[in-house]
């Protein structure tokens, strides 16, 4: 079987290998594939592995041999699922490989907003503590999270893990919306954001959640709320968020995702105060990426062995 990895350098920039795939067929791995090279590189392949390389209907029409698309990620919006269904092309994803790492990143962003570790580390390295007349100093207000309310929006695997960590910090979790087992602990979105000192977003990007955090929603939040987005960039209206940060309505915004990636020069968050922004790295620990590759290869092996549906994380 001819297997083409279209854009492997994100998951494997050289610190891992493609051995789990190499036992399944003839593997060719590209670091990045420009749109105008997709058909040329995927021609004749029965299986392709993609992270962000798009497979639209126009592209699929030119790949008659293609029978399998393995998405090397949880999100699969880069693939036209309906066009694949009509052509009998199986599409799979890797739904849970990054649960712990993403929850870890969400809490890291929150802790940075609360404790300003980066700010103070940089100042100490610049001689600030050496010049200090007192044994300690701080450059910005610090926040104790114990007894603060945290609205966890999206109580799937990641949101549930964030809730567990938040409770360990002494926070009071306001779960949104419905998958937590005890229904007495549920909150509607509107109830939770009105009570929350912190809002942590862990919902998928859908028509309903796009621009979920906008100026009208922010107006209903507490003054000085912290907001964390380790889910998908377009869930937050970035212009509205920048304005809320400038006004102080939102005391801090931490995100690992933005609406357009790589980030654009004119993204308003770049010049907004009290932001912590990381370049979509929640999924990037070595252990997490190794798990991703292993599961993705397992999906393809299952397909080769005739499996379908949930056994191979099929999404179409």
N, C-alpha and C positions, 0 to 999 in steps of 0.2 A: 504493500500500500504506500502510495506517495503522500507524505504528510508535510504541509508547509506551515511553519510558524511565522506569522506575518509581522509581528512587532514585539519580539521577545525581550528586548533590552530593558524594558520597564521591570518585568518580573525577574529577569536574569541578566544583569549588566556584566556578568562575568564571574560572580562569586558562587554560582550554582552551575548545574549542568542539565542537559535535556535527556539524560539517561532513561528516565521513566517512559519517554516517548520512543526512544531509539530501539527498544525491543519490540515495537509494534509495527515498524515499517521503515521506509526510506525517508529520513527527516532532513529537511532544509530549513534552517532558522535564519531569519532576517532580523536585524536590530529594529528597523523602522521601515515601513512600506508606504511611500507616497501614494495618493489616490490614483495617479496616472500609471502606477506600476502594479496595481492589485491584480488585474486580469492576467497580465504577462507572467507574474510570479505564481499565481494560483492555477494557471492553465494545466489541465491534466491531473490535478490533485483530486483524490477522493475525499480527503480530510484537510481542513485548514484550522489553525488555532489562532485566535485573534484576541487582542485586548481592546484596542480602540480603533483598529482598522475597520472601516465600514463595509458592510455587505448589503448593498441596496438591490432593488429589483433589477436595475439596469446592469449592475455588475453580475448578478446571479444568472441573468440571461446568457452571459458570455462564458459561463462555466458549466457546461452540460455534464461533466464527469463528477461534479461535486455532490457528495452524499452526506457530509457531516461538517458542522461548524462548531468547534468547541470554544466558548468564550472564556478567556483566562481572567475572569473577574466575576463578581456577583451580578452587576448590572449588565443587561444584554440589549440595550436600546440601539447599539450600533448595527444590529442585524434586523432586516425586514422579516419578521417571523411569519407573516402571512404569505409572503412570496416564497419562503422556504417550505411552508406547509404545502403549497400548491405543487411544488417541485419534488416533494418527498425528501427534503433535506432535514435531517435531525439537527436540532440546536440544543446545546447544553451549556450550563454555567457552573460556577462553584459557589454555592450559596452561603457557606458558613465558615470559610477558612479564616476570616479576619475578626471573628467575634471578640476575642480577648485583646488583640492589638488595637482595634478601633475603640473599644471601651477605655483602654489605657490612654489613648491619645485624647479622647474627650475629657477625661479627668485631668490629664496633664495640662490641657488648655485652660481648664477651670482653675487649677492650682496656680498657673502662671498669672492669671488675672487677679487671684486673691493674694498671692504672696510676692509677686513681682521678682521672682528669682533671677530672671535674665537681666532685668534692669540693675539690680544691686550687684550681681556678679560683674557686669561690665564696669560699674563705677568703682568697685573694689580693685579690679585689675587696672583701672586708670589712676589708682592712687588715692581714691576717696577715703578709704579707711585709714590709710597712713597719715593723711592730713587731718583726720577727725580729732576734735578736742575731747569728745565723749567716747566711752567704750563701744557705743552703738549709734546708729543713725538710720533713718529711712527717708527715701526720696519721694514716696508716694503713700497715700493711705493704704493700709493692709487690712485684709478682711478675714475674720474667723468664720469658717463655714458651718461649724456646729450649730444646730438648731435653726439653720436657714432652710427654707422650703425650696426644693428643686422639682420642677415640672419636667418629667421625662416623657417626651412626646414621641411615642412609638415604642411599645413594650414588647418588641421582638427579642431575639437573642442578645443583640448588642445593648438595647435599652435596658433589659433586665439586668445585664451585668453591670451597667453604669449605676443602676439603682442599688445593687448590692454594695458597690464601692462607696456610693454616697451615704448609705446607711452606716457603713463602717466609720465614716468621717463624722457621724452624729447628725447628718442632715435628715430632714423629713421629706420623704418622697411622695410626690403627687403624680401617680401614673396615668398616662393618657395613651390610648383610650380604653382598650377592651380586652387585651389578651392575658392580663394578670388573673390568676385563679380566683382570688377572693373579690367578688363583685362589689363588696362594701368598700373596697379601697380604690375604686375607679373614680376618675374625675373627667368631666368634659374638658375639652380644650379651653373653652372660655373660663370655666371655673379655675382651672389650674394656672393659667397665665395671670389671672387677677391676684392670685395668692403667692405666686412664685418670686423668690429672690434670685433664682437661677432657672433658666430654661435651657434644656439640653435636647437637641433635635436628633432623632434616630428613626424618622419615618422615611419610607421610599418616596421618590419623586414621581408624582402623578399629576393629573390635571387639577386635582383637588388641593395638592400640597405645593404646587408651584406658586411662588410669592406668598406662601403661608404667613411668613413674618413680614408684614408691611406696616406702613405708618398708622393705619387704623388699629391694627393689633397691638403695635407698640404703645399707642396711646392708652390702651386698656391695661398695660402692664404697670407694675410698681415703678416709681421713680428709682433710678439707680440699679436696675436689674442687670445681671450678667446673662449673656446669651451665648450658647455654644452650638456650632454647627459642624459635626463630623459625619454628616449624612450626604447630602447633595447640595451643590452651590445654589441652584435656582430656587430652593425652598425659601431663601432669604432675598428680599428685594434690597439690593446692595445700596442703591441711592437713598432709600428710606433709612436704612441702617446707618449710613454715614451721617445723615442729618441728625439722627437720634443720638449718635455718639458726640457730635459737635455740641449739641444742646445740653448734654449730660443726662438726658432721659434714660439712655442706656449707659451704664457705668463702664461696661467692658464687653467686647465681642471677640470671641476666639473661634477660629475656623481653620479647618484643614482642606476645605473645598471652596471654590468660587464658581460663578456662573459660567465663565468661559475659561478653559484651561488649555495651554498655559495662560497665566494671568495677563490681561491686557494693561498697557501703560496707563490707560485712562480709567481703570477701575477705581471708583471713589473710595474704596476701603484703604487704598495705599496711602492716602493723605488724611484719613480719619484718625482722631486720637483714640487712645485706649483700646488698641486692637492687638491681637496676637494671631499671626497668620503663618501657617506652615503649608508647604507645597504638596498637598495630597500624599502624605507619607504615613498615614495611619496603618496602611496595609504593608509597609515596607520592611519591617524587621525580617532578618534572614529566616528565622523559623517560620514566619507566616508565609513568606514567598515559597519556601520549600514545600510547605503543606499545600499551597495553591497548585504548584506544578504536579505534585503527586496525585491530588484529587482529579485534576484535569486529565492527566494521563489515564487514571482509572475510569473516567467517563468514556474516553475513547476505546479503551480495552473492552468495556462493557458493550459498547456499540458494535465492535468487531465480533463479539461473541453473541450478538443477536438480542441484546437486552434493550428495553425501551422504558420510557416513563421515569418514575422517581428513582429507579435503580441507577440511572446514569444522569440524574439531575436534568432531565429533558424539560425544556421550557416552551416547546411548541407542539 
